[in-house]
Structures are given as structure tokens and as C-alpha cells.
Amino acid sequence: MSEGTATRTGSDGPFAADPLDRSAVAAVGLITLFVVALATSQLTAAKVLALPLPFALPVIGPEITLPGAALAYALTFLASDCYAELYGRRATQVVVNVAFLANFLVLALVWSTLAAPGIDPEVAAAFDTALGPATNIVAGSLLAYVVSQNWDVFVFHAIRDRTGRGMLWLRNLASTASSQAIDTAIFVGVAFYVAPILLGVGNPLPPSALLALGLGQYLLKLAIAVLDTPIVYLVVGAVRE
């Protein structure tokens, strides 16, 4: 059997020559991190966090309010930027858009579990409270995801086309900072204003509350983007050595 035939029949795929090939292992690892972080963000979005600040900030106030999914979702940008640097634009767009479809599988599995009858009513009620995503949150998060993640890939490679392999920090920060701004604006706007008006789910927040909610989330996401830049360098450097 030729090598081409073995590859087509799924013999060992990219691990045929070396089961510990760093590039292949990194590809699987980054895709896994991306999907796990994305699924986790769907499951934790219902819990709203209030992180106290050492001092009150203008507009935001004495605490940052954000969904529990914020940290998990931030990891998707770390994974996608590493993947984009190592494997290119088209491969990253495939990961982003296939993962978008996987969101619906996660929601379907969660909703089917919630809909199934439970033995213990108290446990069932707890599951409904903890895992029952509100329609407005789902609508906001899905739309924000598909737009911001594709924008992240576009900006990352637009900068890379002009800088080559150098200035990885610039494309990581610029792509993540701009895409997180888009993500926050869409999520907060749709989940807490547009969806309540159009779908009648909850009450729309006033503009001042929307601004405080969005700005607080974005500042935290921006801080995470700055902190994850050394990690991007470590991952990319380890694979390319």
C-alpha cells in the first residue's frame, strides 16, 4: 500500500511518520483547547460575575460585571491565534466555522437533557437553573462568536501578510483587541437590548447600563489579550523549534 493510499484510508494520518510530531500534536491540542473553551463558555454563560475593583472607575463603577463565560471564551482567541500563526488562514477559518456549528450540538445536547424527565425534581430544577441558557444570551453569543472569530482570523493574517513572521505580538494584540471589541458590542447589544425588544425575553437595559456592562467586559478581555501574548510566543516557538 502506498503512502498516499494509507493516508486516504486513515491509517495514521499526520502521525504516520512520527506519533510525537510536534506540529501534528500541536494542531490537535489547539483545536481541542478551542472547542473545549467554546463549549465551556456556552455552559457557563448563564452565571453573571461581579468582580470587585480596588477603586471605582468612571462609567464602570466599583465592580466589573460580566458573564461567567468570559475567561473560557478568551481562551478561544489564544488558541485561534496560535493556530492561525502555525497553520494558516484557511485552516483556522475551517476550525472557527466548524466549531460554530458544534455550538448547536452542545445546545441540543443540553436542551435534550433538560427536557428529559428526571428522578429527583430538585436536581432537575437545579439543572434547569444552572444550564438552561436564556434565548437572548444564546442569540447574542452565537452572533458575536461567528462575527468576531472570523474578524480575528482576517485581521491576524492581514497584518501577517505585511509583516511576515515578525511582530507576532502586534497581530496577536491587534486581532484580539479588535475582535473582542466587536464580540462585546454584539453580545451585550443583542443579549441585553435587541433580543429583549424583538423576542420579548426580559427587559432591555438602559444605555448607561449597557455601556458599563460592555466597557467592563472589554477592559478585562483586553487585559487577558495582553497577558496571553507571551503564551502565544511560547506555543509557536515550541512547535517551530
C-alpha positions as CSV (number, residue, x, y, z in Angstrom):
1,M,0.0,0.0,0.0
2,S,1.4,3.4,-1.0
3,E,1.8,6.2,1.5
4,G,-1.0,8.2,-0.4
5,T,-3.3,5.2,-0.1
6,A,-2.5,4.7,3.6
7,T,-3.3,8.4,4.2
8,R,-6.6,8.2,2.3
9,T,-7.7,5.1,4.2
10,G,-7.0,6.8,7.5
11,S,-4.0,4.6,8.5
12,D,-2.3,7.0,10.9
13,G,-2.9,10.4,9.3
14,P,-0.4,13.1,10.2
15,F,1.1,10.7,12.8
16,A,2.1,8.0,10.3
17,A,5.8,9.1,10.3
18,D,6.1,10.2,13.9
19,P,3.5,9.7,16.6
20,L,5.0,12.6,18.5
21,D,5.3,15.0,15.6
22,R,5.1,18.4,17.3
23,S,3.2,20.1,14.5
24,A,0.5,17.4,14.4
25,V,0.2,17.2,18.2
26,A,0.0,21.0,18.5
27,A,-2.7,21.1,15.8
28,V,-4.8,18.5,17.7
29,G,-4.1,20.2,21.1
30,L,-5.0,23.7,19.9
31,I,-8.3,22.6,18.2
32,T,-9.1,20.7,21.4
33,L,-8.5,23.8,23.5
34,F,-10.6,25.9,21.2
35,V,-13.6,23.5,21.2
36,V,-13.4,22.8,25.0
37,A,-13.2,26.5,25.8
38,L,-16.0,27.3,23.5
39,A,-18.3,24.5,24.9
40,T,-17.4,25.6,28.4
41,S,-18.3,29.2,27.6
42,Q,-21.7,28.1,26.4
43,L,-22.3,26.2,29.7
44,T,-21.1,29.0,32.0
45,A,-22.7,32.0,30.3
46,A,-25.8,32.0,32.5
47,K,-23.8,32.9,35.6
48,V,-23.2,36.6,35.9
49,L,-20.0,37.5,37.7
50,A,-19.3,40.7,39.7
51,L,-15.6,41.3,40.1
52,P,-14.8,44.0,42.7
53,L,-12.2,46.6,41.8
54,P,-9.8,48.3,44.2
55,F,-11.3,51.6,43.2
56,A,-14.3,52.8,41.2
57,L,-13.8,53.5,37.5
58,P,-15.8,56.1,35.5
59,V,-18.8,54.6,33.8
60,I,-18.0,51.1,35.1
61,G,-18.2,51.8,38.8
62,P,-16.7,49.7,41.7
63,E,-17.0,46.3,40.0
64,I,-16.8,44.7,36.6
65,T,-20.0,42.7,35.7
66,L,-19.5,40.0,33.1
67,P,-20.8,36.5,32.2
68,G,-19.0,33.5,33.7
69,A,-18.0,32.5,30.2
70,A,-15.6,35.4,29.8
71,L,-12.4,33.6,30.8
72,A,-13.2,30.4,28.9
73,Y,-14.2,32.4,25.8
74,A,-10.9,34.4,26.0
75,L,-9.0,31.1,25.6
76,T,-10.6,30.6,22.2
77,F,-8.8,33.7,20.9
78,L,-5.5,32.4,22.3
79,A,-6.0,29.0,20.6
80,S,-7.1,30.5,17.3
81,D,-4.2,33.0,17.1
82,C,-1.7,30.2,17.8
83,Y,-3.4,28.0,15.2
84,A,-3.5,30.8,12.7
85,E,0.2,31.6,13.1
86,L,1.2,27.9,12.7
87,Y,-1.3,26.6,10.1
88,G,-2.6,29.5,8.1
89,R,-5.8,31.4,7.4
90,R,-7.9,28.7,5.6
91,A,-7.2,26.1,8.2
92,T,-8.2,28.5,11.0
93,Q,-11.4,29.6,9.3
94,V,-12.4,25.9,9.0
95,V,-11.8,25.4,12.7
96,V,-13.8,28.6,13.6
97,N,-16.7,27.8,11.4
98,V,-16.9,24.0,12.2
99,A,-16.8,25.0,15.9
100,F,-19.7,27.4,15.3
101,L,-21.8,24.5,14.1
102,A,-20.6,22.5,17.1
103,N,-22.2,25.2,19.3
104,F,-25.6,23.9,18.1
105,L,-24.7,20.4,19.0
106,V,-23.8,21.5,22.5
107,L,-27.1,23.4,22.9
108,A,-29.1,20.5,21.5
109,L,-27.5,18.0,24.0
110,V,-28.0,20.4,26.9
111,W,-31.6,21.1,26.0
112,S,-32.4,17.4,25.4
113,T,-31.0,16.6,28.8
114,L,-33.1,19.4,30.4
115,A,-36.2,18.3,28.6
116,A,-35.9,14.6,29.7
117,P,-37.8,13.7,32.9
118,G,-35.6,13.4,36.0
119,I,-36.0,11.2,39.0
120,D,-35.3,13.9,41.6
121,P,-37.3,17.1,40.9
122,E,-34.9,19.2,43.0
123,V,-31.9,18.1,41.0
124,A,-33.8,18.6,37.7
125,A,-34.8,22.1,38.8
126,A,-31.1,22.9,39.7
127,F,-30.0,21.7,36.3
128,D,-32.7,23.9,34.7
129,T,-31.5,26.9,36.7
130,A,-27.7,26.3,36.1
131,L,-27.7,25.1,32.5
132,G,-30.9,26.5,30.9
133,P,-29.4,29.2,28.7
134,A,-31.7,32.1,28.1
135,T,-32.7,32.7,24.5
136,N,-31.3,36.2,24.5
137,I,-27.9,35.0,25.8
138,V,-27.8,32.3,23.1
139,A,-28.7,34.6,20.3
140,G,-26.1,37.2,21.4
141,S,-23.3,34.8,22.0
142,L,-23.8,32.9,18.7
143,L,-23.9,36.0,16.6
144,A,-21.0,37.6,18.5
145,Y,-18.9,34.4,18.0
146,V,-19.3,34.0,14.3
147,V,-18.6,37.6,13.5
148,S,-15.7,38.3,16.0
149,Q,-13.9,35.0,15.4
150,N,-13.9,35.4,11.6
151,W,-12.8,39.0,12.0
152,D,-9.9,37.9,14.3
153,V,-8.6,35.5,11.6
154,F,-9.0,38.2,8.9
155,V,-7.1,40.9,10.9
156,F,-4.4,38.4,12.1
157,H,-3.5,37.4,8.5
158,A,-3.9,40.9,7.1
159,I,-1.1,42.0,9.4
160,R,0.9,38.8,8.9
161,D,0.8,39.4,5.1
162,R,2.6,42.7,5.7
163,T,5.0,41.8,8.5
164,G,5.9,38.1,7.7
165,R,6.8,36.0,10.7
166,G,8.0,39.1,12.7
167,M,5.9,41.2,15.1
168,L,3.7,38.3,16.2
169,W,2.8,40.4,19.3
170,L,1.3,43.0,17.0
171,R,-1.0,40.7,15.1
172,N,-2.0,38.9,18.3
173,L,-2.9,42.1,20.2
174,A,-4.5,43.9,17.2
175,S,-6.6,41.0,16.1
176,T,-7.7,40.0,19.6
177,A,-8.3,43.6,20.8
178,S,-10.4,44.5,17.7
179,S,-12.3,41.2,17.6
180,Q,-13.0,41.3,21.4
181,A,-14.5,44.8,20.9
182,I,-16.8,43.5,18.2
183,D,-17.7,40.5,20.2
184,T,-18.5,42.5,23.3
185,A,-20.6,45.1,21.4
186,I,-22.6,42.4,19.6
187,F,-23.1,40.2,22.6
188,V,-24.1,43.0,25.0
189,G,-26.2,44.8,22.4
190,V,-28.1,41.7,21.2
191,A,-28.4,39.8,24.5
192,F,-29.4,42.8,26.7
193,Y,-31.1,45.2,24.3
194,V,-32.1,43.9,20.8
195,A,-33.3,40.4,21.8
196,P,-35.4,41.6,24.8
197,I,-37.2,44.0,22.5
198,L,-37.6,41.7,19.5
199,L,-38.1,38.4,21.3
200,G,-39.7,39.7,24.5
201,V,-37.2,37.9,26.7
202,G,-36.6,40.0,29.8
203,N,-36.3,43.8,29.8
204,P,-33.8,45.8,27.8
205,L,-31.1,47.5,29.8
206,P,-30.9,51.3,29.6
207,P,-28.0,52.8,27.6
208,S,-25.9,53.7,30.7
209,A,-26.1,50.1,32.0
210,L,-25.2,48.7,28.5
211,L,-22.2,50.9,28.3
212,A,-21.0,50.0,31.8
213,L,-21.5,46.3,31.1
214,G,-19.8,46.4,27.8
215,L,-16.9,48.5,28.8
216,G,-16.1,46.5,31.9
217,Q,-16.1,43.2,29.9
218,Y,-13.9,44.7,27.2
219,L,-11.3,46.0,29.6
220,L,-11.0,42.6,31.2
221,K,-10.8,40.9,27.8
222,L,-8.1,43.3,26.7
223,A,-6.1,42.6,29.8
224,I,-6.3,38.9,29.1
225,A,-5.2,39.5,25.5
226,V,-2.1,41.4,26.7
227,L,-1.3,38.6,29.3
228,D,-1.7,35.8,26.8
229,T,0.8,37.2,24.3
230,P,3.9,35.5,26.0
231,I,1.9,32.2,25.9
232,V,1.4,32.6,22.1
233,Y,5.1,33.1,21.7
234,L,5.9,30.0,23.8
235,V,3.5,27.8,21.9
236,V,4.6,29.0,18.5
237,G,8.2,28.8,19.4
238,A,7.9,25.3,20.9
239,V,6.3,24.0,17.7
240,R,8.7,25.7,15.3
241,E,11.9,24.6,17.1
